[in-house]
């Protein structure tokens, strides 16, 4: 089975303005869990209750186009499985 792991996160119009959106994207693309954690910890927990970095990523069966589950990206081995990431305002 051909799978992909998609991770969507939020910048709340802040991270793209201060340069951290590029740093997060780079850390995820390089599967640099420690760099991701440093940035994540900078923004969470947020006093406004905003979530920047959800705990889960979606696992898709590329052959059928179906969602087959979620994985906890707080585990380094799952973080390393992310094949695509993207952010939006939130």
URCOR-V14346 format. One record per helix or strand of 2 or more residues. SS is the DSSP state (~ for helix, > for strand). FROM is the first residue (numbers start at 1). TO is the last residue. If there is no record, write none. Layout:
SS | FROM | TO
SS | FROM | TO
This chain:
> | 3 | 10
~ | 15 | 18
~ | 20 | 29
~ | 33 | 43
> | 56 | 61
> | 66 | 72
~ | 76 | 79
> | 84 | 88
